[in-house]
Amino acid sequence: MTPWPVSGARSEGLRSLVQVFLRPDPSPAAFLDDAAVDLALAESLGALLGARVAEGRIAVRPDRRAALVAEYHRCRAANFARGREVASLLEIVGDRAIPIVLLKGMALIQSTFGEGERSMGDVDVLVPASRWAEICDKVIRAGWRAEDLPGRAYTVGHDYVRSFTTGRGATIEIHRFVCEESLFAFDYAGAEGIFARARRLPSGLSVPDDNDLFLTLAAHAAKHTFDLPLRSFLDGIFLLERSQLRLGEAAARARSWRMAVAFRMWLSALSWLAPDRIDESIAVAGLGQCEPTWIGGVRARVGSLLWSRTTHVSPWQRFLRLAWLTDSPLEWARHVATRTGLRAIDLVDGELRRRFSSGPGT
């Protein structure tokens, strides 16, 4: 998806698709032609579209209906299976006093989406940083397979997340931080931190406070320099519409977490996609114009030029983009230096491992 909050490149097709999903009246059903269906599938919205087709709220060509409804049912079954797998993490950890907080998709289907409406490739959970290494060791001993990143052995063990595949094939990412620790300053362990505000579910797992969940979605978008499928932005729109978000409070929290610019960029993206819904919420919260005040003039033109000639896939080009998404040049420099340091350690660590494994005299 084009990161239009900075670049200015926007797709009316995306906005039209959002309006269809937000349409409350199912009669008569909105009709989507093949081009719109293909766009929804490309933007990871096949399950949600299938759910709406099954409900009769959206109509498509008859020859496409069965496949879309099947997509919805597959997603529902897969999410049920993923839910059971992540619940098994409680048994592996053993200590029920350790909070395990669901993030992103699995958190959203607890209240914002139906079980089969929000597809996901993996499940993200957040655990206390002080217990992260211990929990990762426990799941490995329980038979979960850790994902290896060639040449990144140090980073795998000392970064913000580790990815595991369970015995039944589900992928669960265990976070100790929402994203790279150097990018934002989330409050985790404080009396008013993420874990303290999280709501415990009957299963024993927890979900973030609505404002915290909204901010974690903003951080995820910023981490990917807003180069994400429409599904990720619809997460924010649905959460804002269906929950008890307090945007003024979320904005204050974003400032304290050094992500004020990312938060406003997030609102800018959501407000362009759904202006009738989002602009009113922004006004009620007293946030005024949702775009950062520095967008305009030379900086905006340079940002647009940068976005059009870089890619999120390249780590170094991603660093350049992040200069437009951090709260200050100092924060950006700190993040780049931290990530560069990790990469340097990986290179040294890899060379030492290679020499050690080759043995003396080789």
LOZA-683271 format. One line per 8 residues: number of its first residue (from 1); their letters; for each residue x, y, z of N, C-alpha, C. Coordinates in pm, whole numbers, plus 32768, in hexadecimal, padded with zeros to 4 digits. Example, Ala and Ser with C-alpha at 12.3 -4.5 7.8 and 13.67 -1.06 7.14 Angstrom:
<nodes>
1	AS	8527,7DC7,830C,84CE,7E3E,830C,8528,7EB6,830C  8505,7F1F,82C4,8557,7F96,82CA,850A,8003,8313
</nodes>
This chain:
<nodes>
1	MTPWPVSG	8054,7F88,8000,8000,8000,8000,8058,807D,8000  8031,80E0,7FB2,807F,815A,7FAC,8072,81AA,802D  80E2,81D4,8069,80DB,8220,80E7,80B8,82B1,80D0  803D,82CB,80A8,8012,8350,8081,8012,83BA,80ED  8018,8399,8170,8020,8406,81D0,8097,8463,81B8  8101,842F,817C,8175,8482,815C,817B,849F,80C7  816B,8439,8076,8186,844A,7FE8,811B,8499,7F9F  80A0,8495,7FD2,8034,84DA,7F8B,7FF6,8486,7F1E
9	ARSEGLRS	802E,840E,7F02,7FF5,83B6,7E9C,7F83,8367,7EDA  7F08,837C,7EAC,7E93,833F,7EEB,7E3D,82F8,7E85  7DFE,828E,7EB1,7DAA,823E,7E58,7D18,824E,7E7E  7CC9,8283,7E22,7C3A,8290,7E3C,7BF9,8207,7E48  7C34,81A2,7E06,7BFE,811B,7E11,7C04,80E7,7E9F  7C71,8106,7EE6,7C7E,80DC,7F71,7C14,8120,7FC8  7C03,81A0,7FB4,7BA1,81E9,8005,7B14,81B7,7FE9  7AF6,819C,7F6C,7A71,8168,7F4A,7A59,80E1,7F8B
17	LVQVFLRP	7AC2,808F,7F90,7AB6,800B,7FCE,7A98,8018,8063  7ADB,8076,80A5,7AC2,808D,8134,7A32,80B5,8149  79FD,810D,80F5,7973,813B,8105,7911,80C7,80FB  792F,8067,80A6,78D7,7FF2,8099,78D8,7FA1,811A  794D,7F8D,8155,7955,7F3E,81CF,7919,7F87,8247  7915,800A,8243,78DC,8056,82B1,7846,806E,82A1  7811,8049,822F,7784,8062,8211,772B,8014,8272  76D7,8058,82C0,768A,8012,8328,760C,7FCC,82F5
25	DPSPAAFL	75CF,7FFF,828C,754D,7FCB,8260,7562,7F5B,81F9  753E,7EDF,8218,7555,7E71,81BB,74EE,7E67,814B  748A,7EBE,814A,7422,7EB3,80E5,7413,7F38,809B  7426,7F3B,8018,7455,7EC9,7FC7,74EB,7EB3,7FD8  7517,7E3C,7FBB,75A4,7E1B,7FC9,75F9,7E6C,7F67  766C,7E99,7F96,76CA,7EDE,7F3D,7706,7E78,7EDE  7714,7E9C,7E5F,774C,7E40,7DFC,77DD,7E64,7DE0  7834,7E01,7DE6,78C0,7E12,7DC2,78DD,7DC8,7D41
33	DDAAVDLA	7915,7E11,7CDF,793B,7DCE,7C63,79BE,7D83,7C75  79E9,7D3F,7C0E,7A61,7CEA,7C19,7ADD,7D3A,7C3E  7AE9,7DB4,7C0B,7B5F,7E06,7C2A,7B64,7E26,7CBF  7AF0,7E47,7CF9,7AEC,7E66,7D88,7B06,7DEA,7DDC  7AD2,7D77,7DB1,7AEC,7CFA,7DF8,7B81,7CDA,7DF5  7BBF,7CE9,7D81,7C4E,7CCE,7D75,7C9F,7D2C,7DCC  7C75,7DAA,7DD4,7CBB,7E0A,7E2A,7CAF,7DE1,7EBC  7C38,7DB7,7EE6,7C25,7D8B,7F70,7C7E,7D13,7F90
41	LAESLGAL	7C88,7CB6,7F34,7CDE,7C41,7F4A,7D71,7C69,7F51  7D99,7CC5,7EFB,7E24,7CF3,7EFB,7E47,7D3D,7F7B  7DE3,7D7B,7FBA,7DF9,7DC8,8034,7DDB,7D77,80B2  7DDC,7CF2,80A6,7DCA,7C95,8118,7D42,7CA3,815B  7CDC,7CBF,810C,7C55,7CCF,8141,7BF5,7C63,810F  7C2C,7BF3,80DF,7BD7,7B8A,80AA,7B78,7B50,8111  7BA9,7B3A,818B,7B54,7AFF,81F3,7AE3,7B5D,821A  7B02,7BDD,822B,7A9B,7C3E,824E,7A35,7C4B,81DE
49	LGARVAEG	7A64,7C4C,8163,7A07,7C53,80F2,79B0,7BD6,80EF  79EB,7B61,8106,799C,7AE6,8109,7932,7AE8,8174  7954,7B1F,81E9,78F2,7B2A,8256,787E,7B85,822D  789D,7BF5,81EE,7834,7C52,81C5,77DD,7C16,8156  7819,7BC9,80FD,77CC,7B85,8094,7770,7B1D,80D3  77A4,7AD1,8132,7753,7A6B,8175,76DD,7AAA,81C0  76F0,7B22,81F7,7686,7B68,8241,7621,7BAA,81E4  7642,7BB4,8163,75EA,7BF7,8105,75FB,7C8D,8102
57	RIAVRPDR	7667,7CBF,813E,767E,7D4F,8141,76C9,7D80,80C5  7710,7D24,8084,7758,7D44,800A,7737,7CD9,7FA3  771D,7D03,7F27,7702,7CA6,7EBA,7776,7CA6,7E58  7793,7C31,7E21,77FA,7C21,7DBB,77C2,7BC9,7D4C  780F,7BB7,7CE3,77E2,7B5D,7C79,77D0,7AD1,7CB0  7769,7A87,7C84,774D,7A02,7CBA,77C5,79A3,7CB4  7815,79AC,7C4B,7885,794E,7C3F,78F7,796D,7CA0  78F1,79DD,7CE8,7959,79FE,7D49,7927,79EE,7DD9
65	RAALVAEY	78A7,79E0,7DE9,786D,79DE,7E6F,78A0,7968,7EC2  789E,78F1,7E8A,78C2,7879,7ED7,7952,7880,7F0A  79AC,78B0,7EB6,7A3A,78B7,7EDE,7A4D,791B,7F50  7A04,798A,7F4C,7A12,79EF,7FB4,79D8,79BE,8039  7964,797F,8034,7929,7949,80AE,7983,78DD,80E9  79BE,788C,8092,7A1C,7824,80C1,7A95,7864,8104  7AC3,78D5,80CF,7B33,791E,810B,7B11,7949,819A  7A97,7977,81AD,7A69,799F,8232,7A69,7927,8291
73	HRCRAANF	7A33,78B6,8266,7A2C,7842,82BE,7AB7,7809,82DB  7B10,780D,8279,7B9A,77E0,8292,7BDE,7839,82FA  7BC6,78BA,82ED,7C02,7918,834C,7BCB,78FF,83D8  7B4A,78E8,83E2,7B0E,78CF,8465,7B4A,7852,84A5  7B58,77E8,8456,7B92,776D,848B,7C24,7781,84B1  7C6E,77C7,845B,7CFC,77DE,8477,7D0F,7832,84F5  7CBD,7898,8506,7CCA,78ED,857C,7CA4,78A2,85FC  7C42,7847,85F1,7C20,77F4,8664,7C97,779D,868B
81	ARGREVAS	7CD7,7761,8625,7D4B,770C,8640,7DBF,775E,8679  7DD4,77D6,8644,7E3F,782B,8679,7E21,7853,870A  7DA3,786D,8726,7D7F,788F,87AE,7D9E,7820,8810  7D86,77A4,87E9,7DA6,7732,8840,7E3C,7723,8852  7E87,773F,87E8,7F18,7734,87F3,7F52,779E,8850  7F22,7819,8845,7F58,7881,889C,7F2A,786B,892C  7EB3,782F,893D,7E86,780E,89C4,7EE2,77A6,8A04  7F1B,774E,89B3,7F76,76E9,89EA,7FF5,7729,8A22
89	LLEIVGDR	8010,77A6,89F8,8084,77EC,8A2F,8076,77FF,8AC5  7FFB,7811,8AF5,7FE5,781E,8B84,8010,77A1,8BCF  7FF2,772E,8B94,8018,76B0,8BD5,80B0,769E,8BD2  80EE,76C5,8B65,8180,76B6,8B5B,81C6,7712,8BBF  8197,778E,8BC7,81D6,77EE,8C22,81C3,77C2,8CB3  814B,7790,8CD1,8135,7759,8D56,8111,77BF,8DBF  814B,7832,8DBB,8132,789A,8E20,80C3,78F6,8DEF  804B,78E7,8E27,7FD9,7937,8DFB,7FE7,79C9,8E20
97	AIPIVLLK	8046,79E8,8E77,805A,7A74,8E9D,80A2,7AC2,8E31  80E0,7A7E,8DD0,8125,7AC2,8D62,80BD,7AED,8CFB  80AB,7B6E,8CE4,8047,7B9A,8C81,8075,7B7C,8BF3  801B,7B46,8BA4,8033,7B2F,8B16,7FC8,7B7E,8ACB  7FF3,7BE7,8A88,7F97,7C46,8A4A,7F93,7C2F,89B3  7F1B,7C1B,897F,7F0A,7C0A,88EF,7F1C,7C90,88A8  7F58,7C8C,8831,7F6D,7D03,87E0,7F29,7CF2,8759  7F17,7D60,8714,7EEA,7D63,8688,7E6F,7D0E,866F
105	GMALIQST	7E77,7CB3,860D,7E01,7C6B,85E1,7DBA,7C1C,864C  7E06,7BD0,869C,7DC6,7B7D,8702,7D86,7BD2,876F  7DBD,7C47,878A,7D7D,7CA2,87E8,7CFE,7CDC,87AB  7D01,7CFD,872B,7C8F,7D3D,86EB,7C16,7CE1,86E0  7C2C,7C5D,86D0,7BB9,7C05,86C2,7B78,7BE6,8749  7BB0,7C1B,87B5,7B6E,7C0B,8837,7AF9,7C6C,8847  7AF8,7CD8,87F6,7A8E,7D3A,8809,7A68,7D84,8789  7AC6,7D98,872F,7AAF,7DF2,86BD,7A84,7DA9,8640
113	FGEGERSM	7ABB,7D33,8627,7A97,7CE2,85B2,7A5C,7C5D,85E1  7A0C,7C20,858A,79E2,7B98,85A3,7A56,7B39,858C  7A49,7ABE,85BC,7AB9,7A5F,85B7,7AE9,7A42,8529  7A90,7A46,84C9,7AB8,7A27,8440,7AC8,7A9F,83E7  7AC2,7B18,8420,7AC7,7B91,83CF,7B53,7BC9,83BE  7BAC,7BA7,8418,7C31,7BE5,8416,7C9A,7B78,8407  7CD3,7B6E,838E,7D39,7B09,8375,7DBD,7B34,83B4  7E13,7AD3,83CD,7E97,7AF1,8404,7EF5,7A7F,83E0
121	GDVDVLVP	7F72,7AA2,83CA,7FD4,7A3B,83AB,800F,79FD,8426  8010,7A48,8495,8048,7A17,8511,8001,7A5B,8585  8024,7A33,85FD,7FED,7A6F,8675,805D,7AB7,86BE  8044,7B35,86E3,80A6,7B83,872D,8079,7B90,87BD  80D4,7B72,881A,80B8,7B84,88A8,8129,7BD4,88E7  8106,7C1B,8951,8167,7C6D,899B,8175,7C34,8A27  81F2,7C1F,8A53,820D,7BEE,8ADA,826F,7C4F,8B1D  8278,7C4E,8BA1,82D6,7CA7,8BE4,8366,7C8F,8BB7
129	ASRWAEIC	83AD,7CFB,8BA0,8438,7CEF,8B71,848D,7C9E,8BD1  846F,7CA9,8C53,84C0,7C62,8CB6,84AE,7BCB,8CB0  8442,7B9C,8C6F,8427,7B0D,8C67,8431,7AD7,8BD9  8453,7B2E,8B7C,8452,7B09,8AEE,84AF,7A95,8ACF  852C,7A9E,8AF7,858C,7A34,8AD9,8561,79B0,8B19  852E,79B8,8B93,84FF,7940,8BD8,848B,78FE,8B8D  842B,794F,8B62,83B7,7919,8B1A,83E2,78DE,8A94  843C,7921,8A4E,846C,78EC,89CE,84B2,7865,89E2
137	DKVIRAGW	84FF,7859,8A4C,8541,77D8,8A69,84DA,776D,8A86  8471,7790,8ACE,840A,772E,8AF1,83C1,76F9,8A76  839F,7750,8A17,8356,771F,89A2,83AF,76C8,894A  8430,76E4,8949,848D,768F,88FE,8493,7604,893D  849A,7601,89C3,849C,757F,8A08,8418,7534,89F6  83AC,757F,89DF,832A,753F,89C8,831A,750E,8938  837E,7524,88E5,837A,74F1,885C,835B,7556,87F1  8349,75D5,8818,8335,763B,87B1,83BA,7655,8769
145	RAEDLPGR	83B1,766C,86E9,842A,7680,8699,8443,7715,8685  84BA,7741,86AB,84DE,77CE,869D,8506,77EC,860D  84DB,785E,85DD,8501,788A,8556,858F,78C1,855A  85E0,7891,8501,866A,78C2,84F8,8672,792D,848B  86C1,7994,84A6,86DE,79FB,8442,8771,79F0,841F  8793,79BC,83AA,8820,79AB,8385,886E,7A2D,8393  88DD,7A25,83D9,8931,7A9A,83EA,88FF,7AFC,8452  8892,7ADC,8498,885B,7B38,84FB,884B,7AF3,8583
153	AYTVGHDY	88A9,7A9D,85A4,889C,7A4D,861F,8895,7AA4,869B  88E4,7B0D,86A2,88E2,7B62,8718,885D,7BAE,8722  8832,7BE4,86B1,87B5,7C2F,86B0,873F,7BD7,86D9  873C,7B5B,86A9,86CF,7B01,86CC,86C0,7AF4,8763  872F,7AE9,87A8,872A,7AD4,8837,8724,7B52,888C  8738,7BC7,884D,8742,7C41,889E,86EE,7CB5,8869  8695,7C99,880C,8644,7D04,87D3,85BE,7D0B,881B  8554,7D2A,87D5,84D3,7D42,8816,846E,7CD2,8804
161	VRSFTTGR	8489,7C70,87AD,8427,7C07,8791,8470,7B89,8762  8437,7B16,8785,8464,7A96,874D,83EB,7A4D,8716  8400,7A0A,86A6,8393,79C5,8661,83A2,792F,8673  8332,78ED,8691,8333,785D,86A9,82C2,781A,865B  82DB,779E,8630,8274,774B,85F3,824F,76DE,8655  81CF,76D3,8672,81A2,766F,86D4,819F,75E5,8693  8182,7581,86E5,817F,74F7,86B2,8115,74E1,8649  80AE,7534,8645,8044,7524,85E2,804B,758D,8575
169	GATIEIHR	80BD,75CE,8568,80D6,7623,84F5,80B0,76B5,8501  807A,76E0,8572,805A,776D,8583,80DA,77BB,85A1  80DE,7837,8575,8150,788E,8591,8128,78F3,85FB  8176,78F7,8666,815C,7955,86D3,81DA,79A8,86EA  81CA,7A2B,86E5,8239,7A86,86FD,822F,7ABC,878B  8297,7AA4,87DA,8299,7ACD,8865,82EB,7B4C,8870  82A9,7BB9,8894,82E8,7C3D,889E,830C,7C5B,8930  837C,7CA1,8940,8392,7CE2,89C2,837B,7D79,89B6
177	FVCEESLF	837E,7DAB,8939,8359,7E35,891B,82FC,7E32,88A3  82A8,7E97,8895,824A,7E9B,8826,8294,7E9E,87A1  82FC,7EEE,8798,8350,7EF7,8722,83DE,7F11,8752  8439,7F35,86F9,84C2,7F4F,8723,84C3,7FB1,8799  8507,7F8D,8804,8505,7FDE,887D,8536,806C,8864  8592,807C,8807,85CC,8100,87ED,8572,815B,879B  8506,8123,8763,84B1,8175,870C,8450,81CB,875C  840C,818F,87BE,83AF,81D9,8813,83CA,81B6,88A5
185	AFDYAGAE	8387,81FB,8900,83A2,81E8,8990,8323,81BC,89D8  82EC,814A,89B1,8275,8115,89F1,828D,80FF,8A86  8226,811C,8AD5,822A,80FE,8B64,81EE,8073,8B77  823F,8016,8BA2,8212,7F8C,8BB3,81F5,7F6C,8C46  8256,7F81,8C9C,824E,7F4D,8D23,821D,7FB2,8D8A  8204,802D,8D62,81DA,8092,8DC3,814F,8079,8DFB  812D,80C4,8E62,80AA,80B6,8EA0,803A,80D7,8E3D  8059,8128,8DD8,7FF8,814A,8D70,8028,8115,8CE8
193	GIFARARR	8077,80AC,8CEB,80AE,8075,8C71,8051,8013,8C2B  8080,7FDC,8BBC,802E,7F83,8B69,7FFD,7F0A,8BB8  8057,7ECC,8C04,802E,7E54,8C4D,7FCA,7E75,8CBC  7FDC,7EE6,8CFF,7F80,7F0C,8D6B,7EF5,7F2A,8D36  7EEB,7F62,8CBE,7E68,7F87,8C88,7E26,7F15,8C3B  7E6F,7EAC,8C1A,7E39,7E40,8BC7,7DC0,7DFE,8C0B  7D63,7DD2,8BB7,7CE9,7D91,8BE9,7CF9,7CF9,8BDE  7CE8,7CB5,8C4D,7CF9,7C25,8C50,7C7D,7BDF,8C1A
201	LPSGLSVP	7C90,7B7E,8BC1,7C23,7B31,8B87,7C09,7AB4,8BDA  7B94,7A76,8BCB,7B79,79FA,8C14,7BE0,798D,8BFB  7C1E,7990,8B85,7C84,792B,8B64,7D03,7939,8BB7  7D15,79AE,8BF5,7D92,79CA,8C3D,7DEF,7A23,8BEE  7DDA,7A2D,8B6B,7E23,7A8C,8B18,7DEA,7B18,8B2F  7E31,7B7D,8B00,7E04,7C07,8B11,7E06,7C50,8A8C  7DBB,7CBD,8A85,7DBD,7D15,8A11,7DDB,7DA2,8A41  7E1C,7DF3,89EE,7E3D,7E7A,8A1A,7DC1,7ED1,8A2E
209	DDNDLFLT	7DCE,7F34,8A81,7D6F,7FA2,8A87,7D5A,7FD6,89F9  7CDF,8002,89D8,7CC0,802D,894F,7D21,8097,891C  7D40,80FA,896E,7D9E,8162,8943,7E28,8128,8929  7E54,80CC,8980,7ED6,808D,896C,7ED7,803A,88ED  7E6A,7FF2,88D4,7E63,7FA1,885A,7E6A,7FFA,87DF  7E23,806B,87E3,7E25,80C9,8772,7EB2,80FD,875A  7EFB,8119,87C5,7F84,814B,87B8,7FE3,80DE,8788  7FCC,8062,87B0,8022,7FF7,877D,800C,7FE3,86E8
217	LAAHAAKH	7F91,7FF7,86B9,7F77,7FEF,8629,7FBE,8061,85E0  7FBE,80D8,861B,8005,814A,85E0,809A,812F,85DA  80D1,80F6,8646,8160,80D7,8649,8183,806E,85E0  812B,800A,85D1,8143,7FA3,856B,8145,7FE0,84E0  80E8,803B,84C4,80E4,807D,8442,8162,80D0,842B  818B,811A,8493,8204,816C,8485,8280,8116,8473  8288,80A8,84BE,82FB,804E,84B1,830A,801F,8421  8299,800A,83DF,829B,7FDF,8352,8291,8056,82F3
225	TFDLPLRS	82AC,80CC,8324,82A6,814A,82D9,8224,8155,8288  81B6,8128,82C7,8130,812E,828D,8123,80E0,820C  8181,8087,81F2,817C,8033,817B,813C,7FAF,81A0  80B7,7FB2,81B4,806A,7F41,81E6,7FEB,7F32,8193  7FAE,7EBA,8196,7F2F,7EAA,814D,7EC1,7EFA,818F  7E57,7F0F,8145,7DE4,7F5B,8177,7DAC,7F1E,81F7  7DB6,7E9B,8206,7D85,7E59,827F,7DBA,7E9A,82FD  7E39,7EC0,82FE,7E75,7EFB,8375,7E38,7F82,8397
233	FLDGIFLL	7E14,7FCF,8332,7DD5,8051,834A,7D42,8040,8372  7D01,7FDB,833A,7C78,7FC1,8360,7C71,7F94,83F2  7CDA,7F52,8423,7CE2,7F31,84B2,7CCC,7FAF,8506  7D15,8018,84E4,7D0B,8094,8531,7C83,80D6,8524  7C4B,80D5,84AB,7BC9,8113,8495,7B5C,80CA,84E3  7B5D,8045,84DC,7AF7,7FF7,8524,7B07,8008,85BB  7B83,8008,85EA,7B9A,8018,867A,7B69,80A0,86A9  7B85,8106,865B,7B5A,818E,867F,7AC2,8198,8680
241	ERSQLRLG	7A82,8150,8626,79F0,815A,861A,79A7,8104,8681  79E0,8092,86A6,7995,8030,86F5,79BF,8029,8788  7A23,8073,87B1,7A53,8069,883A,7A3E,80ED,8884  7A73,80F2,88FC,7A65,8169,8950,7AE7,81BA,8951  7B1D,81D1,88DB,7B9A,821C,88D1,7B87,82AC,8900  7BEF,82DF,8941,7BF3,836B,896B,7C6D,83A8,8927  7C55,83E5,88B3,7CC6,8412,8861,7D1B,847B,88A5  7CDF,84D4,88F2,7D2F,8537,8939,7D90,84F5,8998
249	EAAARARS	7D61,848F,89DF,7DB7,8444,8A3A,7E20,83F6,89ED  7DF8,83BC,897C,7E58,8371,892A,7EC5,83CD,88F4  7E9F,8448,88CE,7F02,84A6,889B,7F67,84CB,8906  7F38,84E0,8981,7F93,8500,89EF,7FF1,848C,8A0A  7FBC,8414,8A04,800E,839D,8A19,8075,838F,89A9  804C,83AE,892F,80A8,83A6,88BE,811D,8407,88D0  8100,847E,8901,816C,84DE,8918,81CE,84AA,8981  8199,846F,89EB,81F3,843D,8A54,8242,83C4,8A25
257	WRMAVAFR	820F,837F,89BF,8255,8309,898A,82AB,832C,8910  82C0,83AB,88F8,8314,83DC,888A,82E2,83AA,8802  825F,83AA,87F1,8228,8381,8770,81B7,83DF,8745  81C3,845F,8766,815C,84BF,8742,814E,84CE,86AB  81BF,84D2,8665,81BA,84E0,85D3,817B,8465,8594  81A6,83EE,85C0,816D,8372,858A,80D7,836A,85A5  80AD,8396,861C,8020,8395,863F,7FD0,83F0,85E2  8002,8466,85C8,7FBA,84C2,8570,7FBC,8493,84DF
265	MWLSALSW	8029,8454,84B6,802B,841B,8430,7FC5,83AB,8424  7FB7,835C,848D,7F55,82F1,8492,7EC8,832B,8484  7EAB,8393,84D0,7E29,83D4,84C5,7E13,8410,843A  7E7D,8445,8401,7E73,847E,837B,7E4A,8415,8315  7E88,839E,8320,7E66,8331,82C5,7DD6,8305,82D8  7DAD,82F3,8355,7D26,82C4,8370,7CBE,832C,8346  7CDC,83AC,835D,7C7B,8414,833C,7C6A,8423,82A6  7CD4,8406,8259,7CC3,840D,81C8,7C6C,8399,8198
273	LAPDRIDE	7C7D,8325,81D2,7C30,82B1,81A8,7B9E,82BB,81D0  7B84,82F3,8246,7AFA,82F9,8278,7AE0,8381,82B6  7ADF,83EC,8267,7AD5,8473,829F,7A55,848B,82EE  79E6,8450,82C3,7967,8469,8309,7969,8430,8396  79B4,83C4,83AA,79B9,8383,842E,7A2A,83BB,8483  7A9F,83CB,8447,7B17,83E9,8495,7B23,847E,84B4  7B04,84D4,8454,7B16,8564,846B,7AC2,8593,84E1  7A49,855C,84F0,79F5,8583,8561,7A34,855A,85E5
281	SIAVAGLG	7A6D,84E2,85EA,7AB0,84B3,8664,7B27,850B,8687  7B70,8533,8621,7BE4,858A,8636,7BB8,8611,866C  7B4B,8646,8635,7B1A,86C8,8661,7AE7,86C2,86F1  7A9E,8657,8712,7A69,8647,8799,7ADA,863F,87FE  7B47,85FE,87D7,7BB9,85F0,8830,7C09,8672,883D  7BE7,86D5,87EC,7C2D,8754,87F3,7CB9,8750,87B9  7CCF,86F5,8759,7D55,86E7,8720,7D6C,8744,86AB  7D02,877F,8677,7D14,87D9,8607,7D3D,878F,8589
289	QCEPTWIG	7D88,87D2,8536,7DB8,8796,84B9,7E0D,871E,84D9  7DEE,86AC,8499,7E31,8630,84C0,7EBB,8622,8483  7EDA,866F,841E,7F5F,8663,83E3,7FC5,86AE,8437  8041,8678,8442,80A9,86BD,848D,80C1,8749,8456  80DD,87A8,84AE,80EC,8832,8484,8162,8846,8426  81C4,87E8,842D,8238,87FC,83D7,8221,87CD,8348  81AD,878F,832D,8193,8766,82A3,816C,87E2,8254  81B9,8800,81F1,81A1,8876,819F,8224,88AA,816B
297	GVRARVGS	821E,88F5,80FE,8295,8932,80C8,82FF,88CF,809B  837C,88F6,80B3,83EE,88A7,8082,83F1,881D,80C0  83D7,8813,8143,83E0,8792,8185,837E,872D,8149  8303,8759,812D,82A2,86FF,80F1,82CE,86D2,8067  8304,872F,8018,832F,870B,7F91,83A4,86AA,7F96  8402,86C1,7FF3,8473,8665,8001,8441,85DC,8030  83E0,85DC,808D,83A9,855F,80BC,8365,8510,804E  8318,8555,7FFB,82D5,8512,7F8C,833B,84D9,7F2A
305	LLWSRTTH	83A5,8526,7F0F,840F,84F5,7EB5,8454,847C,7EF1  846E,8481,7F73,84B1,8412,7FB7,845C,8394,7FB0  83DA,83A1,7FCE,8383,832B,7FD0,8377,82EC,7F46  8376,833E,7EDF,8363,8308,7E58,83DF,82C2,7E22  8452,82D9,7E63,84CF,829F,7E31,8512,8240,7E94  84C9,821A,7EFB,84FF,81BB,7F5D,8499,814C,7F73  84C6,80E6,7FBA,846F,8075,7FDA,8480,8050,806C  8416,801F,80A7,841E,7FF1,8131,8472,7F72,813C
313	VSPWQRFL	847C,7F27,80D1,84C3,7EA6,80D5,8556,7EB8,80F5  8595,7F20,80BF,8623,7F3A,80D9,8633,7F7A,8164  8681,7F3B,81BE,8691,7F74,8245,86C3,8004,8244  8722,8023,81EC,875A,80AB,81ED,86F8,8111,81B5  86AA,80E9,8151,8644,8144,811E,85D2,8154,8184  85B7,80EB,81CE,8554,80F6,823A,8583,815B,82A3  8604,815A,82C3,8639,81BC,8322,8620,824A,82F2  8631,8262,826F,8619,82E7,8238,8587,830F,8249
321	RLAWLTDS	852D,82B4,822C,84A0,82D1,823B,847C,82F2,82CC  84B9,82A9,8329,8498,82BC,83B6,84BE,8347,83E8  8515,838C,83A1,8537,8415,83C8,84BC,846E,83C5  8458,8449,8374,83DC,8497,836A,8373,8466,83CE  838F,83FC,8418,832C,83C0,846F,8352,83C1,8503  83C9,83F2,8523,83F3,83FC,85AE,83DD,848B,85E0  83DE,849C,8664,83BB,851D,869D,8428,8587,8691  84A4,855D,867C,8510,85BF,8670,8586,857F,862A
329	PLEWARHV	85E0,85D0,85EF,8659,8599,85B2,86AD,8548,8615  86AD,8572,8693,86FA,852A,86F9,86C2,849D,870D  863C,8490,8712,85FF,840C,8722,861D,83B5,86AA  861A,83F1,8633,8638,83A4,85B9,86C9,8374,85BC  8726,83CC,85E0,87B4,83A8,85E4,87CD,833A,864B  8788,8343,86BB,8799,82DC,8722,8769,8254,86F0  86F9,8254,86AA,86C4,81D7,8675,8722,819B,860D  874F,81EF,85B0,87AA,81BD,8548,882A,8186,8586
337	ATRTGLRA	8861,81CD,85E8,88DD,81A0,8628,88C8,811B,8670  8856,810C,86B3,883A,8090,86FA,882E,801B,869B  87E3,802D,862F,87D1,7FBF,85CF,8853,7FA0,8587  88A1,8007,8569,8923,7FF0,8529,897F,7FA3,8587  8979,7FC5,8608,89CA,7F7E,8669,89A7,7EEA,8671  8926,7ECB,866F,88FC,7E3F,866F,8931,7DF6,85F4  8928,7E38,8583,8958,7DF9,8507,89EF,7DE2,850D  8A38,7E41,8546,8AC9,7E32,8552,8AEC,7DBB,85AC
345	IDLVDGEL	8AA2,7DAE,861B,8ABA,7D3D,8674,8A9B,7CBA,862C  8A32,7CB8,85DD,8A11,7C40,858F,8A85,7C18,8534  8AC1,7C7C,84F2,8B2F,7C5F,8496,8BA7,7C25,84E1  8BC9,7C61,8552,8C3A,7C30,85A1,8C1A,7BA6,85D8  8BA2,7B97,860E,8B78,7B17,8647,8B7B,7AAA,85DD  8B4A,7ACA,8564,8B4A,7A68,84F8,8BD5,7A3F,84CF  8C31,7A9F,84CB,8CBB,7A7E,84A6,8CFD,7A28,8511  8CE5,7A46,8590,8D1D,79F5,85FC,8CE5,7967,85F8
353	RRRFSSGP	8C65,795A,85DF,8C29,78D5,85D6,8C64,7887,8561  8C77,78CC,84F2,8CAE,7888,847D,8D3B,7856,8498  8D8C,78AA,84D6,8E16,7882,84F3,8E1C,7812,8559  8DC6,781C,85BD,8DC5,77B5,8626,8D9B,772E,85EC  8D33,7730,8596,8D01,76B3,855F,8D5F,7675,84FB  8DB2,76CA,84BA,8E11,7693,8458,8E88,7651,8499  8EA0,766F,851B,8F0E,7630,8563,8F93,7674,8548  8FF9,7656,8599,907C,7694,858A,90C4,7663,850D
361	GT	910D,76C0,84D6,9162,769A,8466,911D,7690,83E3  909D,76BC,83DB,9057,76B6,835B,904A,7740,8320
</nodes>
